Structures are given as C-alpha cells and as structure tokens.
C-alpha cells in the first residue's frame, strides 16, 4: 500500500488493569495501600514506560511524573519515532495481526506518540475489599500499531482483570487520493495476545468493525483464595469466614468485569 505523504492515522490503545485483595482490618487496608504505592510509585511506572519505549524502538522526548498524597501516581511520556535498529527489526511486518513482543524481545517501533499511566488505589472499610487500578494509554500516529506494546504491559502488572479498547481515528490517503481509514487487518485485540495470556484469562469481545472500534475484557480463570488475602492465609480462617470472603471477592471481580452491581 503506497501512501501520499505521512501516515496520519491515529491509533489509540487504552486499558484498565485491576488487582483485587481482601484486607481483614483497617491496619491491613493501610498496609495494602502503602504496598501498592511503593510497588507502583512514579519511579517504577517511569521505568516500565521507559522499557516499553525502548522495546518498541521509540525515542523519549519528555517525561512528567508525580506521586500523589495520600496515594496514587501518574506518568506521561512523549515519544517519537526512531530508525529501525537492525535488519531484523526492519523486516518486521507491522501490518500482520499477531501478538506483540514480550519483555525479553524487541521487534517493532512506534511513531510520534505518547504513553501515559495513572494509578488508583481504593478500599472500602465496610466490605474488606481493597483494589488497585492502573489506566494506561498508548497512542501513535503512523504505520505501527500500539497493540505491539500490549503483551509487555500486561506482563508488567499482576492483574486480575484487564479491560482494553483499541480505536483507529482519522484517515490517510493513498497515491491516488483515496481515503484509508485503517491500514492493517484486525478483527480482535485477542489476536495480539500471547498464548500464556489467553490460557490464563477468560475473554469477551465487543467490536464495532465499521467504526474501527475494538473492545476486549479479560478475567483470570483460576481463583485461589490465598492469592487474594493480604497478610493472612486461608488456613488462618474458619471455613465459614473463608467462604464468605471468597464470595465477596468473586462478586467484586464479576461486578468490575461486567460493569454493573450485583445483588448482595
């Protein structure tokens, strides 16, 4: 496909990741928030986004980051296109619908764009459920899709639920002057996920193909209570309490996954 001038399609990937935890006491809730703030502070988030930029071959123009009081952090990174680093990178077919790189691979580059991340620790004293949400946006103008960054980002966070949106906006023109509203084939974000991710998560798609809008939701298939308890284990609980906590956690996850409250 030969274009007239610069490819100015805007491709935007936005996704929310959620980590759910049961905190038995006010002390545990405070400790969980402190743990999240330390684990995903602005410095760590900057490192993740810097790794993403290097992995996809982008040049960092500017970084702004902030830790908030009492909790939460934000990082915004402006990036631009870098030349392909090798013949192997230059040979990558960016228009194929295929999984993007994992953290140990470098296979693509990103054109003029930005990457942002914002974190939102949250808890409720009456229910014992604490959660952590990170909102991540990768946007680019150019040939390559930000979907190439998806696997690295998913593997950089320990997520119970992932909700993703991909949208192609605007148009570019071919040499004959015809408008092109998308420059690569896609029928699902799932096609860009690695096999281990597909095995771990159950997924739902809601796609509007004629508008170039793609939506995928993922939730972990396996549920082990000990993975969701903070500073205690299931063996510390009476069976009835353990079952009540399990039901509360699973209800919380289903409510987030389906985007609606369930009867209690």
C-alpha positions as CSV (number, residue, x, y, z in Angstrom):
1,X,0.0,0.0,0.0
2,X,1.6,3.3,-1.2
3,X,0.6,6.4,0.7
4,X,0.6,10.0,-0.3
5,X,2.6,11.8,2.4
6,X,2.8,10.8,6.0
7,X,0.5,8.1,7.5
8,X,-1.5,10.3,9.9
9,X,-4.0,7.7,11.2
10,X,-4.2,7.9,15.0
11,X,-4.2,4.5,16.7
12,X,-5.0,4.5,20.4
13,X,-4.9,1.6,22.9
14,X,-6.4,2.2,26.3
15,X,-6.7,-0.4,29.0
16,X,-7.5,-0.6,32.7
17,X,-5.9,-3.3,34.9
18,X,-7.3,-4.3,38.3
19,X,-5.8,-6.1,41.3
20,X,-8.3,-7.2,43.9
21,X,-7.4,-8.0,47.5
22,X,-9.2,-8.8,50.8
23,X,-7.9,-6.8,53.7
24,X,-9.3,-8.0,57.0
25,X,-8.7,-4.9,59.2
26,X,-8.1,-1.2,58.9
27,X,-4.4,-1.9,59.6
28,X,-4.2,-4.3,56.7
29,X,-6.0,-1.8,54.4
30,X,-3.5,0.9,55.2
31,X,-0.6,-1.6,54.7
32,X,-2.1,-2.7,51.3
33,X,-2.3,0.9,50.1
34,X,1.2,1.5,51.3
35,X,2.4,-1.7,49.5
36,X,0.7,-0.6,46.2
37,X,2.1,2.9,46.5
38,X,5.6,1.5,46.9
39,X,5.2,-1.2,44.3
40,X,3.8,1.1,41.6
41,X,5.2,4.5,42.5
42,X,6.1,7.1,39.9
43,X,9.7,5.9,39.6
44,X,8.7,2.3,39.0
45,X,6.0,3.3,36.5
46,X,8.5,5.5,34.7
47,X,10.8,2.5,34.4
48,X,8.0,0.4,32.9
49,X,7.1,3.0,30.3
50,X,10.8,3.6,29.5
51,X,11.2,-0.1,28.9
52,X,8.2,-0.1,26.7
53,X,9.6,2.8,24.7
54,X,13.0,1.0,24.3
55,X,11.3,-2.3,23.4
56,X,9.2,-0.8,20.6
57,X,12.1,1.4,19.4
58,X,10.7,4.8,20.3
59,X,12.7,7.9,21.3
60,X,11.7,9.6,24.6
61,X,11.2,13.3,24.2
62,X,9.9,14.3,27.6
63,X,8.8,12.6,30.9
64,X,6.5,14.1,33.5
65,X,5.8,12.0,36.7
66,X,4.1,12.6,40.0
67,X,3.4,10.7,43.2
68,X,0.2,11.9,44.9
69,X,-0.7,12.4,48.6
70,X,-2.2,10.3,50.1
71,X,-1.8,7.7,47.3
72,X,-1.6,7.2,43.6
73,X,0.9,8.1,40.8
74,X,0.9,9.4,37.2
75,X,3.5,9.3,34.4
76,X,3.2,10.9,31.0
77,X,5.8,10.3,28.3
78,X,6.1,12.0,24.9
79,X,7.9,9.8,22.4
80,X,8.8,10.0,18.7
81,X,9.9,7.5,16.0
82,X,13.4,6.1,16.0
83,X,15.1,4.4,13.0
84,X,15.0,0.6,12.9
85,X,18.0,-0.7,14.8
86,X,18.8,-3.7,12.6
87,X,17.8,-5.6,9.6
88,X,15.8,-8.0,11.8
89,X,13.7,-5.1,13.1
90,X,13.3,-3.7,9.7
91,X,12.0,-7.0,8.4
92,X,9.1,-7.0,10.9
93,X,5.7,-6.9,9.2
94,X,3.8,-4.3,11.2
95,X,0.6,-4.9,9.3
96,X,0.2,-8.6,10.3
97,X,-2.3,-9.4,13.0
98,X,-0.1,-11.1,15.5
99,X,1.0,-10.9,19.2
100,X,3.4,-8.2,20.1
101,X,6.7,-8.6,22.0
102,X,7.1,-10.0,25.5
103,X,9.5,-8.3,27.9
104,X,12.5,-10.1,26.5
105,X,12.0,-9.2,22.8
106,X,12.5,-6.2,20.7
107,X,10.6,-6.4,17.4
108,X,8.9,-3.1,16.5
109,X,9.0,0.6,16.6
110,X,6.4,3.3,17.5
111,X,5.9,6.6,15.6
112,X,5.1,10.0,17.1
113,X,3.0,9.4,20.1
114,X,2.6,9.4,23.9
115,X,2.3,6.9,26.7
116,X,0.5,7.6,30.0
117,X,-0.3,5.7,33.1
118,X,-2.3,6.7,36.2
119,X,-2.9,4.6,39.3
120,X,-5.9,4.5,41.6
121,X,-5.6,2.5,44.9
122,X,-9.1,2.0,46.5
123,X,-10.7,0.4,49.5
124,X,-14.0,0.3,51.5
125,X,-13.9,-0.1,55.3
126,X,-17.3,-2.0,55.5
127,X,-16.6,-4.7,52.9
128,X,-12.9,-5.6,53.4
129,X,-12.2,-5.4,49.7
130,X,-9.3,-3.3,48.5
131,X,-8.3,-2.8,44.9
132,X,-5.7,-1.2,42.7
133,X,-6.5,0.2,39.2
134,X,-4.0,1.4,36.6
135,X,-5.2,3.2,33.5
136,X,-2.7,3.0,30.6
137,X,-2.9,4.8,27.2
138,X,-0.6,4.3,24.2
139,X,-1.3,6.4,21.2
140,X,0.5,6.8,17.9
141,X,0.3,8.4,14.5
142,X,2.0,6.3,11.9
143,X,2.3,2.8,10.4
144,X,2.8,0.8,13.6
145,X,0.0,-0.1,16.0
146,X,0.4,0.4,19.7
147,X,-1.0,-3.1,20.1
148,X,2.6,-4.2,19.8
149,X,3.1,-2.9,23.3
150,X,0.2,-4.8,24.8
151,X,1.9,-8.0,25.9
152,X,4.8,-6.3,27.6
153,X,2.4,-4.1,29.6
154,X,0.1,-7.0,30.6
155,X,3.2,-8.9,31.8
156,X,4.5,-5.9,33.7
157,X,1.4,-5.8,36.1
158,X,-0.1,-8.6,38.1
159,X,-3.7,-8.2,37.0
160,X,-6.9,-10.0,37.9
161,X,-9.0,-8.1,35.4
162,X,-7.9,-6.3,32.2
163,X,-10.3,-4.1,30.1
164,X,-8.9,-2.9,26.8
165,X,-10.1,-0.6,24.0
166,X,-8.4,0.0,20.6
167,X,-9.5,2.7,18.2
168,X,-8.2,3.9,14.8
169,X,-9.2,7.5,14.1
170,X,-8.9,9.9,11.1
171,X,-7.7,8.9,7.6
172,X,-4.7,8.9,5.4
173,X,-4.6,8.8,1.6
174,X,-3.0,6.5,-1.0
175,X,-1.2,7.9,-4.0
176,X,-4.4,8.0,-6.0
177,X,-6.1,10.2,-3.3
178,X,-8.4,7.6,-1.9
179,X,-9.0,7.9,1.9
180,X,-7.9,5.0,4.0
181,X,-9.5,4.7,7.5
182,X,-7.4,1.8,8.7
183,X,-4.1,0.4,7.4
184,X,-3.9,-3.0,9.0
185,X,-6.2,-6.0,9.3
186,X,-7.8,-6.7,12.8
187,X,-10.9,-8.5,14.0
188,X,-10.0,-8.8,17.7
189,X,-7.5,-7.5,20.2
190,X,-7.1,-11.1,21.3
191,X,-5.1,-11.8,18.2
192,X,-2.3,-9.6,19.7
193,X,-2.1,-11.5,23.0
194,X,0.5,-14.2,23.8
195,X,-0.6,-17.8,24.3
196,X,0.1,-17.8,28.0
197,X,-2.2,-14.8,28.5
198,X,-5.0,-16.5,26.5
199,X,-4.7,-19.6,28.7
200,X,-4.9,-17.7,32.0
201,X,-7.9,-15.4,31.2
202,X,-11.4,-15.8,30.1
203,X,-12.3,-13.1,27.5
204,X,-15.2,-11.3,26.0
205,X,-15.1,-9.1,22.8
206,X,-17.4,-6.3,21.8
207,X,-16.3,-4.9,18.4
208,X,-17.7,-2.3,16.1
209,X,-15.9,-3.2,12.9
210,X,-17.4,-0.5,10.7
211,X,-16.2,2.2,13.2
212,X,-12.7,0.6,13.8
213,X,-13.5,0.2,17.5
214,X,-12.4,-3.0,19.3
215,X,-13.1,-3.9,22.9
216,X,-11.8,-6.9,24.9
217,X,-12.4,-7.8,28.6
218,X,-10.3,-10.4,30.4
219,X,-10.6,-12.0,33.9
220,X,-8.5,-14.7,35.4
221,X,-9.9,-18.2,35.1
222,X,-8.4,-19.7,38.2
223,X,-9.3,-18.4,41.7
224,X,-7.2,-19.5,44.7
225,X,-8.2,-17.7,47.9
226,X,-4.7,-17.4,49.2
227,X,-3.8,-15.3,46.2
228,X,-6.3,-12.6,47.3
229,X,-5.6,-12.5,51.1
230,X,-3.2,-9.8,52.4
231,X,-1.0,-10.7,55.3
232,X,-3.1,-13.8,56.2
233,X,-3.7,-17.2,54.6
234,X,-6.8,-19.3,54.2
235,X,-5.6,-21.6,57.0
236,X,-6.0,-18.7,59.4
237,X,-9.7,-18.5,58.7
238,X,-12.7,-20.5,59.8
239,X,-14.4,-22.3,56.9
240,X,-17.5,-20.1,57.0
241,X,-15.4,-17.0,57.0
242,X,-13.3,-18.2,54.2
243,X,-16.3,-19.0,52.1
244,X,-17.8,-15.5,52.8
245,X,-14.6,-13.8,51.8
246,X,-14.4,-16.0,48.6
247,X,-17.9,-15.0,47.6
248,X,-17.2,-11.3,48.3
249,X,-14.1,-11.3,46.2
250,X,-15.6,-13.1,43.3
251,X,-18.7,-10.8,43.4
252,X,-16.3,-7.8,43.3
253,X,-14.5,-9.2,40.3
254,X,-17.7,-10.0,38.4
255,X,-19.0,-6.5,39.1
256,X,-15.9,-4.9,37.7
257,X,-15.8,-7.3,34.7
258,X,-19.4,-6.9,33.7
259,X,-19.6,-3.2,34.8
260,X,-22.7,-3.5,36.9
261,X,-23.5,-4.1,40.6
262,X,-24.9,-7.5,41.7
263,X,-27.4,-8.1,44.4
264,X,-25.9,-8.9,47.8
